[in-house]
Amino acid sequence: MISEISALSAGFGTGLSLIVAIGAQNAFVLRQGLHRDAVLPVVVICALSDAVLIALGVAGVGAVVVAWPAVLTVVALVGGGFLVVYGILAARRALRPAGEALRAGSGTAGSVRRAVLTCLALTWLNPHVYLDTVFLVGSIAADRGPLRWTFGIGAALASLCWFAALGFGARLLSRHLSRPAAWRALDGLVAVTMLVLGGMLIVGA
């Protein structure tokens, strides 16, 4: 029992250390949380996607992907292009903000669909997600032997806790970001993050 708890805790700590960083996915979840727009589906997509990728890594799929490095190159190019486009849109919002973008509230069907598609793209078109979950978590879990799946569950729980806290906890900051200047600063941060990461992915490919 103690060994299971140890493996679970180690997995949780490892997963948390990998996802608690400023990145494209986290920036998007934060913005959706501040707008209170499609927060639940976005959190579910991020957490479930990480759980699937972690499971693939624990199962040893990483070794199979290494055999086709061209796959990650294609993902890097497509994902990098997507991040650059998203960054440009965020920069345009920062430079020419629209009044309706500053109000927090529940999203419409169109905005929910757009948020879901954007979240899926930011998650599955980012090669760093595969490196962190499939390769890194998978390789660390392999050292746990028969407890590797317990380690993986811990990592998946860390992802769920983090995205839930980021998405639903962001509303606590909404009153501090009620001014248009604050939203412009946030969009500026998102734009810089997306453009830098997108450029790095394209150059690195």
MDTraj code that builds the backbone (N, CA, C; nanometers):
import mdtraj as md
import numpy as np

residues = "MET ILE SER GLU ILE SER ALA LEU SER ALA GLY PHE GLY THR GLY LEU SER LEU ILE VAL ALA ILE GLY ALA GLN ASN ALA PHE VAL LEU ARG GLN GLY LEU HIS ARG ASP ALA VAL LEU PRO VAL VAL VAL ILE CYS ALA LEU SER ASP ALA VAL LEU ILE ALA LEU GLY VAL ALA GLY VAL GLY ALA VAL VAL VAL ALA TRP PRO ALA VAL LEU THR VAL VAL ALA LEU VAL GLY GLY GLY PHE LEU VAL VAL TYR GLY ILE LEU ALA ALA ARG ARG ALA LEU ARG PRO ALA GLY GLU ALA LEU ARG ALA GLY SER GLY THR ALA GLY SER VAL ARG ARG ALA VAL LEU THR CYS LEU ALA LEU THR TRP LEU ASN PRO HIS VAL TYR LEU ASP THR VAL PHE LEU VAL GLY SER ILE ALA ALA ASP ARG GLY PRO LEU ARG TRP THR PHE GLY ILE GLY ALA ALA LEU ALA SER LEU CYS TRP PHE ALA ALA LEU GLY PHE GLY ALA ARG LEU LEU SER ARG HIS LEU SER ARG PRO ALA ALA TRP ARG ALA LEU ASP GLY LEU VAL ALA VAL THR MET LEU VAL LEU GLY GLY MET LEU ILE VAL GLY ALA".split()
xyz = np.array([
    [0.0828, -0.1209, 0.0000],
    [0.0000, 0.0000, 0.0000],
    [0.0865, 0.1263, 0.0000],
    [0.1929, 0.1225, 0.0820],
    [0.2818, 0.2386, 0.0889],
    [0.3504, 0.2610, -0.0452],
    [0.3892, 0.1525, -0.1130],
    [0.4552, 0.1657, -0.2430],
    [0.3607, 0.2230, -0.3476],
    [0.2319, 0.1867, -0.3403],
    [0.1332, 0.2415, -0.4336],
    [0.1158, 0.3915, -0.4113],
    [0.1087, 0.4307, -0.2842],
    [0.0938, 0.5733, -0.2523],
    [0.2172, 0.6508, -0.2969],
    [0.3337, 0.5900, -0.2781],
    [0.4582, 0.6543, -0.3200],
    [0.4620, 0.6740, -0.4709],
    [0.4216, 0.5711, -0.5460],
    [0.4202, 0.5810, -0.6918],
    [0.3180, 0.6832, -0.7388],
    [0.2004, 0.6840, -0.6731],
    [0.0956, 0.7799, -0.7084],
    [0.1423, 0.9223, -0.6830],
    [0.2074, 0.9453, -0.5680],
    [0.2565, 1.0781, -0.5330],
    [0.3671, 1.1228, -0.6279],
    [0.4550, 1.0289, -0.6622],
    [0.5634, 1.0612, -0.7544],
    [0.5088, 1.0988, -0.8914],
    [0.4085, 1.0250, -0.9355],
    [0.3458, 1.0559, -1.0638],
    [0.2777, 1.1912, -1.0609],
    [0.2101, 1.2207, -0.9496],
    [0.1417, 1.3497, -0.9355],
    [0.2426, 1.4642, -0.9394],
    [0.3527, 1.4483, -0.8649],
    [0.4545, 1.5526, -0.8631],
    [0.5211, 1.5722, -0.9977],
    [0.5483, 1.4615, -1.0661],
    [0.6105, 1.4700, -1.1985],
    [0.5174, 1.5373, -1.2984],
    [0.3911, 1.4952, -1.2984],
    [0.2938, 1.5544, -1.3903],
    [0.2761, 1.7027, -1.3655],
    [0.2694, 1.7412, -1.2383],
    [0.2499, 1.8823, -1.2038],
    [0.3699, 1.9657, -1.2466],
    [0.4898, 1.9129, -1.2279],
    [0.6106, 1.9872, -1.2631],
    [0.6211, 2.0105, -1.4136],
    [0.5591, 1.9233, -1.4920],
    [0.5679, 1.9363, -1.6369],
    [0.4653, 2.0326, -1.6951],
    [0.3498, 2.0461, -1.6290],
    [0.2434, 2.1275, -1.6893],
    [0.2319, 2.2660, -1.6285],
    [0.2887, 2.2884, -1.5096],
    [0.2790, 2.4205, -1.4470],
    [0.3866, 2.5101, -1.5066],
    [0.3604, 2.5624, -1.6213],
    [0.4513, 2.6537, -1.6907],
    [0.3701, 2.7340, -1.7905],
    [0.4199, 2.8525, -1.8240],
    [0.3497, 2.9359, -1.9210],
    [0.3666, 2.8744, -2.0597],
    [0.2569, 2.8318, -2.1171],
    [0.2599, 2.7717, -2.2498],
    [0.1322, 2.8031, -2.3243],
    [0.1244, 2.7564, -2.4477],
    [0.0085, 2.7856, -2.5307],
    [-0.1204, 2.7331, -2.4695],
    [-0.1162, 2.6101, -2.4233],
    [-0.2359, 2.5469, -2.3675],
    [-0.2801, 2.6162, -2.2385],
    [-0.1858, 2.6416, -2.1483],
    [-0.2192, 2.7066, -2.0220],
    [-0.2711, 2.8489, -2.0425],
    [-0.2105, 2.9202, -2.1362],
    [-0.2553, 3.0568, -2.1649],
    [-0.3981, 3.0573, -2.2167],
    [-0.4299, 2.9592, -2.3009],
    [-0.5653, 2.9503, -2.3555],
    [-0.6669, 2.9166, -2.2467],
    [-0.6343, 2.8187, -2.1617],
    [-0.7250, 2.7803, -2.0533],
    [-0.7472, 2.8984, -1.9588],
    [-0.6416, 2.9723, -1.9294],
    [-0.6537, 3.0894, -1.8412],
    [-0.7468, 3.1928, -1.9017],
    [-0.7316, 3.2183, -2.0293],
    [-0.8165, 3.3194, -2.0942],
    [-0.9627, 3.2748, -2.0971],
    [-0.9855, 3.1466, -2.1251],
    [-1.1227, 3.0961, -2.1244],
    [-1.1825, 3.1052, -1.9843],
    [-1.1009, 3.0768, -1.8838],
    [-1.1491, 3.0854, -1.7464],
    [-1.1839, 3.2270, -1.7069],
    [-1.1034, 3.3230, -1.7492],
    [-1.1308, 3.4627, -1.7177],
    [-1.2572, 3.5112, -1.7860],
    [-1.2814, 3.4619, -1.9056],
    [-1.4031, 3.4976, -1.9790],
    [-1.5233, 3.4137, -1.9351],
    [-1.4958, 3.3081, -1.8579],
    [-1.5996, 3.2121, -1.8198],
    [-1.6710, 3.1580, -1.9438],
    [-1.5924, 3.1242, -2.0412],
    [-1.6428, 3.0807, -2.1710],
    [-1.5991, 2.9367, -2.1979],
    [-1.6951, 2.8433, -2.1986],
    [-1.6694, 2.7024, -2.2301],
    [-1.5598, 2.6436, -2.1413],
    [-1.5595, 2.6810, -2.0141],
    [-1.4527, 2.6371, -1.9233],
    [-1.4560, 2.4858, -1.9023],
    [-1.5736, 2.4307, -1.8755],
    [-1.5842, 2.2872, -1.8478],
    [-1.5361, 2.2016, -1.9645],
    [-1.5868, 2.2229, -2.0880],
    [-1.5364, 2.1395, -2.1985],
    [-1.3876, 2.1573, -2.2237],
    [-1.3361, 2.2787, -2.2048],
    [-1.1932, 2.3024, -2.2261],
    [-1.1103, 2.2266, -2.1223],
    [-1.1517, 2.2338, -1.9966],
    [-1.0806, 2.1625, -1.8901],
    [-1.0861, 2.0114, -1.9138],
    [-1.2034, 1.9613, -1.9512],
    [-1.2199, 1.8178, -1.9764],
    [-1.1312, 1.7728, -2.0922],
    [-1.1269, 1.8506, -2.2003],
    [-1.0456, 1.8144, -2.3168],
    [-0.8978, 1.8092, -2.2789],
    [-0.8505, 1.9104, -2.2060],
    [-0.7090, 1.9149, -2.1684],
    [-0.6729, 1.7983, -2.0772],
    [-0.7542, 1.7752, -1.9752],
    [-0.7249, 1.6692, -1.8787],
    [-0.7367, 1.5314, -1.9421],
    [-0.8415, 1.5106, -2.0227],
    [-0.8617, 1.3805, -2.0863],
    [-0.7538, 1.3530, -2.1901],
    [-0.7142, 1.4561, -2.2646],
    [-0.6080, 1.4390, -2.3641],
    [-0.4775, 1.3991, -2.2969],
    [-0.4448, 1.4669, -2.1867],
    [-0.3237, 1.4317, -2.1140],
    [-0.3307, 1.2886, -2.0611],
    [-0.4486, 1.2504, -2.0116],
    [-0.4644, 1.1144, -1.9586],
    [-0.4408, 1.0104, -2.0683],
    [-0.4944, 1.0357, -2.1881],
    [-0.4761, 0.9432, -2.3004],
    [-0.3287, 0.9349, -2.3398],
    [-0.2635, 1.0510, -2.3490],
    [-0.1229, 1.0536, -2.3888],
    [-0.0332, 0.9893, -2.2831],
    [-0.0643, 1.0137, -2.1563],
    [0.0121, 0.9517, -2.0483],
    [-0.0046, 0.7996, -2.0534],
    [-0.1279, 0.7541, -2.0775],
    [-0.1528, 0.6100, -2.0884],
    [-0.0735, 0.5491, -2.2032],
    [-0.0656, 0.6205, -2.3154],
    [0.0128, 0.5721, -2.4290],
    [0.1608, 0.5637, -2.3922],
    [0.2074, 0.6645, -2.3183],
    [0.3474, 0.6642, -2.2769],
    [0.3778, 0.5513, -2.1818],
    [0.2899, 0.5294, -2.0853],
    [0.3097, 0.4203, -1.9886],
    [0.3056, 0.2852, -2.0594],
    [0.2223, 0.2760, -2.1633],
    [0.2102, 0.1502, -2.2378],
    [0.3289, 0.1245, -2.3302],
    [0.4165, 0.2265, -2.3444],
    [0.5368, 0.2080, -2.4250],
    [0.5244, 0.2495, -2.5691],
    [0.4249, 0.3323, -2.6004],
    [0.4051, 0.3752, -2.7393],
    [0.5161, 0.4694, -2.7849],
    [0.5816, 0.5353, -2.6900],
    [0.6880, 0.6294, -2.7256],
    [0.7946, 0.5669, -2.8128],
    [0.8289, 0.4422, -2.7846],
    [0.9313, 0.3740, -2.8637],
    [0.8864, 0.3551, -3.0083],
    [0.7569, 0.3389, -3.0278],
    [0.7035, 0.3217, -3.1628],
    [0.7102, 0.4533, -3.2403],
    [0.6767, 0.5635, -3.1722],
    [0.6782, 0.6945, -3.2376],
    [0.8195, 0.7338, -3.2777],
    [0.9185, 0.6944, -3.1969],
    [1.0571, 0.7264, -3.2287],
    [1.0976, 0.6683, -3.3642],
    [1.0347, 0.5586, -3.4006],
    [1.0668, 0.4939, -3.5280],
    [1.0231, 0.5777, -3.6475],
    [0.9309, 0.6703, -3.6261],
    [0.8838, 0.7605, -3.7324],
    [0.8994, 0.9060, -3.6890],
    [1.0224, 0.9560, -3.6826],
    [1.0454, 1.0938, -3.6377],
    [0.9812, 1.1979, -3.7288],
    [0.9513, 1.1599, -3.8537],
    [0.8900, 1.2551, -3.9466],
    [0.7515, 1.2972, -3.8987],
    [0.6861, 1.2109, -3.8202],
    [0.5533, 1.2436, -3.7692],
    [0.5596, 1.3665, -3.6793],
    [0.6579, 1.3705, -3.5891],
    [0.6725, 1.4851, -3.5002],
    [0.7114, 1.6108, -3.5777],
    [0.7844, 1.5948, -3.6872],
    [0.8212, 1.7098, -3.7696],
    [0.6973, 1.7723, -3.8316],
    [0.6103, 1.6877, -3.8841],
    [0.4855, 1.7375, -3.9440],
    [0.3996, 1.8061, -3.8385],
    [0.3882, 1.7430, -3.7209],
    [0.3103, 1.8016, -3.6124],
    [0.3688, 1.9370, -3.5714],
    [0.5013, 1.9463, -3.5664],
    [0.5671, 2.0712, -3.5277],
    [0.5375, 2.1829, -3.6279],
    [0.5418, 2.1510, -3.7571],
    [0.5168, 2.2518, -3.8602],
    [0.3716, 2.2994, -3.8577],
    [0.2793, 2.2031, -3.8515],
    [0.1369, 2.2391, -3.8489],
    [0.1027, 2.3122, -3.7197],
    [0.1499, 2.2585, -3.6086],
    [0.1223, 2.3223, -3.4802],
    [0.1861, 2.4587, -3.4693],
    [0.3083, 2.4725, -3.5192],
    [0.3751, 2.6023, -3.5163],
    [0.2998, 2.7063, -3.5979],
    [0.2532, 2.6652, -3.7160],
    [0.1744, 2.7573, -3.7986],
    [0.0460, 2.7988, -3.7305],
    [-0.0193, 2.7034, -3.6638],
    [-0.1431, 2.7347, -3.5924],
    [-0.1174, 2.8338, -3.4792],
    [-0.0098, 2.8129, -3.4038],
    [0.0216, 2.9026, -3.2925],
    [0.0542, 3.0432, -3.3420],
    [0.1227, 3.0526, -3.4538],
    [0.1553, 3.1839, -3.5098],
    [0.0275, 3.2586, -3.5476],
    [-0.0646, 3.1890, -3.6136],
    [-0.1918, 3.2513, -3.6523],
    [-0.2700, 3.2937, -3.5281],
    [-0.2761, 3.2060, -3.4281],
    [-0.3471, 3.2392, -3.3037],
    [-0.2799, 3.3580, -3.2350],
    [-0.1478, 3.3624, -3.2377],
    [-0.0755, 3.4740, -3.1777],
    [-0.1047, 3.6056, -3.2473],
    [-0.1140, 3.6016, -3.3794],
    [-0.1464, 3.7229, -3.4550],
    [-0.2862, 3.7732, -3.4187],
    [-0.3813, 3.6810, -3.4055],
    [-0.5172, 3.7190, -3.3670],
    [-0.5197, 3.7792, -3.2265],
    [-0.4424, 3.7214, -3.1350],
    [-0.4353, 3.7748, -2.9992],
    [-0.3709, 3.9131, -2.9994],
    [-0.2689, 3.9319, -3.0829],
    [-0.2038, 4.0627, -3.0926],
    [-0.3007, 4.1670, -3.1471],
    [-0.3828, 4.1262, -3.2433],
    [-0.4824, 4.2195, -3.2984],
    [-0.5847, 4.2575, -3.1929],
    [-0.6248, 4.1596, -3.1064],
    [-0.7171, 4.1920, -2.9977],
    [-0.6539, 4.2891, -2.8996],
    [-0.5239, 4.2729, -2.8762],
    [-0.4547, 4.3608, -2.7821],
    [-0.4426, 4.5028, -2.8360],
    [-0.4198, 4.5143, -2.9675],
    [-0.4019, 4.6466, -3.0280],
    [-0.5347, 4.7141, -3.0596],
    [-0.6351, 4.6333, -3.0946],
    [-0.7672, 4.6881, -3.1289],
    [-0.8745, 4.6083, -3.0575],
    [-0.8847, 4.6244, -2.9247],
    [-0.9812, 4.5451, -2.8475],
    [-1.1246, 4.5808, -2.8812],
    [-1.2106, 4.4777, -2.8806],
    [-1.3543, 4.4979, -2.9012],
    [-1.4230, 4.4978, -2.7660],
    [-1.5196, 4.5826, -2.7480],
    [-1.5869, 4.5960, -2.6191],
    [-1.6479, 4.4675, -2.5698],
    [-1.7058, 4.3894, -2.6599],
    [-1.7733, 4.2689, -2.6157],
    [-1.6753, 4.1626, -2.5667],
    [-1.5493, 4.1736, -2.6054],
    [-1.4518, 4.0748, -2.5620],
    [-1.4109, 4.0937, -2.4177],
    [-1.4531, 4.2043, -2.3581],
    [-1.4109, 4.2347, -2.2219],
    [-1.5102, 4.1867, -2.1193],
    [-1.6254, 4.1380, -2.1625],
    [-1.7272, 4.0957, -2.0675],
    [-1.7139, 3.9470, -2.0391],
    [-1.7190, 3.9130, -1.9130],
    [-1.7147, 3.7728, -1.8740],
    [-1.8552, 3.7176, -1.8701],
    [-1.8709, 3.5961, -1.9163],
    [-2.0031, 3.5351, -1.9138],
    [-2.0018, 3.4037, -1.9863],
    [-2.1131, 3.3341, -1.9842],
    [-2.1203, 3.2038, -2.0506],
    [-2.1191, 3.2232, -2.2006],
    [-2.0531, 3.1317, -2.2713],
    [-2.0376, 3.1443, -2.4143],
    [-2.1590, 3.0953, -2.4903],
    [-2.1714, 3.1395, -2.6139],
    [-2.2775, 3.0933, -2.7017],
    [-2.2348, 2.9608, -2.7627],
    [-2.3276, 2.8996, -2.8367],
    [-2.2964, 2.7706, -2.8998],
    [-2.1788, 2.7846, -2.9947],
    [-2.1747, 2.8982, -3.0680],
    [-2.0650, 2.9207, -3.1609],
    [-1.9323, 2.9357, -3.0913],
    [-1.9313, 3.0091, -2.9812],
    [-1.8059, 3.0303, -2.9096],
    [-1.7591, 2.9026, -2.8427],
    [-1.8524, 2.8191, -2.7957],
    [-1.8161, 2.6909, -2.7351],
    [-1.7526, 2.5999, -2.8397],
    [-1.8122, 2.5935, -2.9573],
    [-1.7570, 2.5112, -3.0647],
    [-1.6176, 2.5612, -3.1047],
    [-1.6032, 2.6922, -3.1135],
    [-1.4735, 2.7501, -3.1488],
    [-1.3698, 2.7212, -3.0406],
    [-1.4118, 2.7324, -2.9149],
    [-1.3205, 2.7065, -2.8034],
    [-1.2761, 2.5612, -2.8020],
    [-1.3690, 2.4690, -2.8272],
    [-1.3374, 2.3268, -2.8273],
    [-1.2380, 2.2939, -2.9391],
    [-1.2633, 2.3446, -3.0588],
    [-1.1742, 2.3178, -3.1716],
    [-1.0360, 2.3779, -3.1487],
    [-1.0326, 2.4990, -3.0928],
    [-0.9042, 2.5624, -3.0638],
    [-0.8276, 2.4843, -2.9583],
    [-0.8984, 2.4400, -2.8565],
    [-0.8353, 2.3621, -2.7495],
    [-0.7787, 2.2311, -2.8029],
    [-0.8535, 2.1640, -2.8880],
    [-0.8056, 2.0385, -2.9480],
    [-0.6794, 2.0628, -3.0303],
    [-0.6783, 2.1728, -3.1056],
    [-0.5619, 2.2043, -3.1888],
    [-0.4404, 2.2377, -3.1027],
    [-0.4606, 2.3214, -2.9990],
    [-0.3489, 2.3588, -2.9118],
    [-0.2923, 2.2384, -2.8374],
    [-0.3769, 2.1395, -2.8133],
    [-0.3330, 2.0212, -2.7388],
    [-0.2647, 1.9192, -2.8291],
    [-0.3301, 1.8829, -2.9382],
    [-0.2812, 1.7714, -3.0197],
    [-0.1845, 1.8126, -3.1299],
    [-0.1715, 1.9432, -3.1571],
    [-0.0762, 1.9889, -3.2584],
    [0.0495, 2.0473, -3.1942],
    [0.0684, 2.0200, -3.0665],
    [0.1862, 2.0685, -2.9956],
    [0.2790, 1.9507, -2.9664],
    [0.3921, 1.9404, -3.0360],
    [0.4812, 1.8249, -3.0143],
    [0.5380, 1.8184, -2.8732],
    [0.5443, 1.9352, -2.8037],
    [0.5947, 1.9341, -2.6663],
    [0.5045, 1.8518, -2.5742],
    [0.3760, 1.8476, -2.6077],
    [0.2827, 1.7671, -2.5285],
    [0.3206, 1.6196, -2.5373],
    [0.3579, 1.5755, -2.6575],
    [0.3978, 1.4363, -2.6755],
    [0.5301, 1.4075, -2.6044],
    [0.6223, 1.5038, -2.6119],
    [0.7516, 1.4841, -2.5467],
    [0.7357, 1.4733, -2.3953],
    [0.6485, 1.5577, -2.3382],
    [0.6304, 1.5585, -2.1929],
    [0.5536, 1.4369, -2.1431],
    [0.4462, 1.4028, -2.2132],
    [0.3583, 1.2955, -2.1635],
    [0.3996, 1.1577, -2.2137],
    [0.4031, 1.1418, -2.3458],
    [0.4316, 1.0092, -2.4016],
    [0.5752, 0.9655, -2.3726],
    [0.6709, 1.0552, -2.3961],
    [0.8108, 1.0155, -2.3831],
    [0.8624, 1.0284, -2.2395],
    [0.8538, 1.1482, -2.1828],
    [0.9144, 1.1709, -2.0518],
    [0.8413, 1.0959, -1.9411],
    [0.7101, 1.1185, -1.9301],
    [0.6338, 1.0482, -1.8269],
    [0.6397, 0.8976, -1.8493],
    [0.6317, 0.8565, -1.9752],
    [0.6367, 0.7143, -2.0056],
    [0.7679, 0.6503, -1.9643],
    [0.8796, 0.7205, -1.9902],
    [1.0102, 0.6645, -1.9550],
    [1.0297, 0.6597, -1.8039],
    [0.9827, 0.7638, -1.7322],
    [0.9952, 0.7641, -1.5862],
    [0.9063, 0.6555, -1.5256],
    [0.7866, 0.6405, -1.5813],
    [0.6944, 0.5377, -1.5311],
    [0.7504, 0.3977, -1.5504],
    [0.8252, 0.3777, -1.6593],
    [0.8799, 0.2445, -1.6878],
    [0.9720, 0.1966, -1.5760],
    [1.0390, 0.2923, -1.5098],
    [1.1293, 0.2557, -1.4005],
    [1.0542, 0.2049, -1.2776],
    [0.9228, 0.2280, -1.2743],
    [0.8438, 0.1834, -1.1594],
    [0.7983, 0.0383, -1.1717],
    [0.8285, -0.0224, -1.2850],
    [0.7929, -0.1628, -1.3023],
    [0.6439, -0.1862, -1.2952],
    [0.5991, -0.2782, -1.2099],
    [0.4558, -0.3090, -1.2003],
    [0.3707, -0.1933, -1.1489],
    [0.4345, -0.0921, -1.0921],
    [0.3604, 0.0241, -1.0404],
    [0.3584, 0.1395, -1.1412],
    [0.3978, 0.1091, -1.2663],
    [0.4034, 0.2169, -1.3646],
    [0.2656, 0.2770, -1.3929],
    [0.1609, 0.1944, -1.3879],
    [0.0270, 0.2461, -1.4138],
    [-0.0221, 0.3322, -1.2975],
    [0.0195, 0.2994, -1.1763],
    [-0.0144, 0.3835, -1.0610],
    [0.0535, 0.5191, -1.0750],
    [0.1788, 0.5166, -1.1206],
    [0.2517, 0.6403, -1.1470],
    [0.1793, 0.7227, -1.2527],
    [0.1342, 0.6557, -1.3588],
    [0.0623, 0.7249, -1.4662],
    [-0.0681, 0.7862, -1.4183],
    [-0.1396, 0.7157, -1.3305],
    [-0.2641, 0.7694, -1.2749],
    [-0.2353, 0.8966, -1.1947],
    [-0.1259, 0.8950, -1.1200],
    [-0.0876, 1.0143, -1.0438],
    [-0.0601, 1.1332, -1.1346],
    [0.0101, 1.1081, -1.2451],
    [0.0393, 1.2149, -1.3412],
    [-0.0888, 1.2684, -1.4050],
    [-0.1819, 1.1780, -1.4375],
    [-0.3096, 1.2194, -1.4967],
    [-0.3926, 1.3005, -1.3970],
    [-0.3895, 1.2621, -1.2700],
    [-0.4613, 1.3368, -1.1665],
    [-0.4039, 1.4774, -1.1514],
    [-0.2721, 1.4895, -1.1631],
    [-0.2088, 1.6213, -1.1552],
    [-0.2580, 1.7115, -1.2676],
    [-0.2700, 1.6540, -1.3864],
    [-0.3200, 1.7301, -1.5010],
    [-0.4633, 1.7769, -1.4767],
    [-0.5475, 1.6862, -1.4272],
    [-0.6864, 1.7210, -1.4001],
    [-0.6962, 1.8319, -1.2960],
    [-0.6211, 1.8195, -1.1876],
    [-0.6254, 1.9200, -1.0804],
    [-0.5759, 2.0556, -1.1305],
    [-0.4691, 2.0546, -1.2091],
    [-0.4125, 2.1800, -1.2565],
    [-0.5079, 2.2528, -1.3513],
    [-0.5598, 2.1836, -1.4503],
    [-0.6470, 2.2499, -1.5475],
    [-0.7794, 2.2936, -1.4832],
    [-0.8298, 2.2153, -1.3886],
    [-0.9510, 2.2561, -1.3178],
    [-0.9253, 2.3816, -1.2356],
    [-0.8119, 2.3866, -1.1666],
    [-0.7777, 2.5041, -1.0867],
    [-0.7544, 2.6252, -1.1753],
    [-0.6875, 2.6048, -1.2891],
    [-0.6575, 2.7156, -1.3801],
    [-0.7835, 2.7694, -1.4458],
    [-0.8695, 2.6787, -1.4926],
    [-0.9906, 2.7214, -1.5623],
    [-1.0952, 2.7812, -1.4703],
    [-1.1288, 2.7088, -1.3626],
    [-1.2351, 2.7555, -1.2739],
    [-1.1849, 2.8557, -1.1705],
    [-1.0565, 2.8517, -1.1397],
    [-1.0014, 2.9476, -1.0438],
    [-0.9720, 3.0831, -1.1053],
    [-0.9654, 3.0873, -1.2383],
    [-0.9326, 3.2134, -1.3057],
    [-1.0376, 3.3211, -1.2796],
    [-1.1636, 3.2798, -1.2554],
    [-1.2693, 3.3789, -1.2338],
    [-1.2435, 3.4637, -1.1101],
    [-1.1609, 3.4141, -1.0183],
    [-1.1269, 3.4922, -0.8995],
    [-1.0454, 3.6157, -0.9359],
    [-0.9830, 3.6113, -1.0534],
    [-0.9031, 3.7255, -1.0991],
    [-0.9818, 3.8188, -1.1893],
    [-1.1034, 3.7796, -1.2262],
    [-1.1783, 3.8563, -1.3254],
    [-1.2060, 3.9992, -1.2807],
    [-1.2310, 4.0183, -1.1507],
    [-1.2607, 4.1552, -1.1049],
    [-1.1378, 4.2453, -1.1128],
    [-1.0192, 4.1827, -1.1071],
    [-0.8970, 4.2621, -1.1201],
    [-0.8662, 4.2924, -1.2667],
    [-0.9331, 4.2200, -1.3569],
    [-0.9089, 4.2395, -1.4996],
    [-1.0312, 4.2981, -1.5691],
    [-1.1105, 4.3747, -1.4935],
    [-1.2325, 4.4326, -1.5504],
    [-1.2024, 4.5522, -1.6397],
    [-1.0842, 4.6092, -1.6278],
    [-1.0489, 4.7251, -1.7109],
    [-0.9986, 4.6796, -1.8479],
    [-1.0333, 4.7530, -1.9531],
    [-0.9866, 4.7175, -2.0881],
    [-0.8350, 4.7060, -2.0969],
    [-0.7624, 4.7919, -2.0239],
    [-0.6157, 4.7882, -2.0301],
    [-0.5616, 4.6555, -1.9795],
    [-0.6273, 4.5977, -1.8777],
    [-0.5823, 4.4703, -1.8227],
    [-0.6017, 4.3579, -1.9242],
    [-0.7162, 4.3603, -1.9949],
    [-0.7413, 4.2580, -2.0962],
    [-0.6450, 4.2715, -2.2134],
    [-0.6112, 4.3967, -2.2470],
    [-0.5149, 4.4176, -2.3546],
    [-0.3787, 4.3613, -2.3150],
    [-0.3418, 4.3786, -2.1889],
    [-0.2143, 4.3243, -2.1407],
    [-0.2153, 4.1720, -2.1455],
    [-0.3287, 4.1124, -2.1065],
    [-0.3405, 3.9665, -2.1103],
    [-0.3299, 3.9151, -2.2526],
    [-0.4020, 3.9795, -2.3447],
    [-0.3953, 3.9372, -2.4843],
    [-0.2550, 3.9575, -2.5396],
    [-0.1870, 4.0619, -2.4940],
    [-0.0493, 4.0838, -2.5364],
    [0.0414, 3.9712, -2.4903],
    [0.0208, 3.9260, -2.3654],
    [0.0995, 3.8141, -2.3119],
    [0.0709, 3.6857, -2.3894],
    [-0.0567, 3.6628, -2.4184],
    [-0.0949, 3.5450, -2.4965],
    [-0.0312, 3.5502, -2.6351],
    [-0.0348, 3.6688, -2.6980],
    [0.0215, 3.6849, -2.8321],
    [0.1707, 3.6533, -2.8331],
    [0.2440, 3.7088, -2.7375],
    [0.3884, 3.6852, -2.7310],
    [0.4176, 3.5366, -2.7094],
    [0.3412, 3.4754, -2.6169],
    [0.3611, 3.3331, -2.5871],
    [0.3385, 3.2479, -2.7108],
    [0.2267, 3.2718, -2.7808],
    [0.1934, 3.1919, -2.8983],
    [0.2943, 3.2128, -3.0115],
    [0.3317, 3.3378, -3.0365],
    [0.4238, 3.3670, -3.1463],
    [0.5622, 3.3082, -3.1211],
    [0.6096, 3.3197, -2.9966],
    [0.7416, 3.2654, -2.9641],
    [0.7425, 3.1136, -2.9758],
    [0.6420, 3.0490, -2.9150],
    [0.6351, 2.9031, -2.9214],
    [0.6157, 2.8542, -3.0639],
    [0.5288, 2.9225, -3.1398],
    [0.5062, 2.8840, -3.2781],
    [0.6321, 2.8967, -3.3625],
    [0.7039, 3.0092, -3.3433],
    [0.8278, 3.0288, -3.4162],
    [0.9328, 2.9240, -3.3815],
    [0.9412, 2.8892, -3.2525],
    [1.0377, 2.7872, -3.2096],
    [1.0061, 2.6510, -3.2690],
    [0.8769, 2.6186, -3.2769],
    [0.8369, 2.4904, -3.3341],
    [0.8734, 2.4826, -3.4829],
    [0.8468, 2.5923, -3.5554],
    [0.8736, 2.5927, -3.6990],
    [1.0243, 2.5867, -3.7261],
    [1.1002, 2.6665, -3.6530],
    [1.2464, 2.6681, -3.6719],
    [1.3083, 2.5343, -3.6301],
    [1.2578, 2.4790, -3.5196],
    [1.3110, 2.3532, -3.4689],
    [1.2771, 2.2330, -3.5542],
    [1.1689, 2.2460, -3.6335],
    [1.1292, 2.1337, -3.7191],
    [1.2303, 2.1126, -3.8300],
])
top = md.Topology()
chain = top.add_chain()
for i, resn in enumerate(residues, 1):
    res = top.add_residue(resn, chain, resSeq=i)
    for name in ("N", "CA", "C"):
        top.add_atom(name, md.element.get_by_symbol(name[0]), res)
traj = md.Trajectory(xyz[None], top)
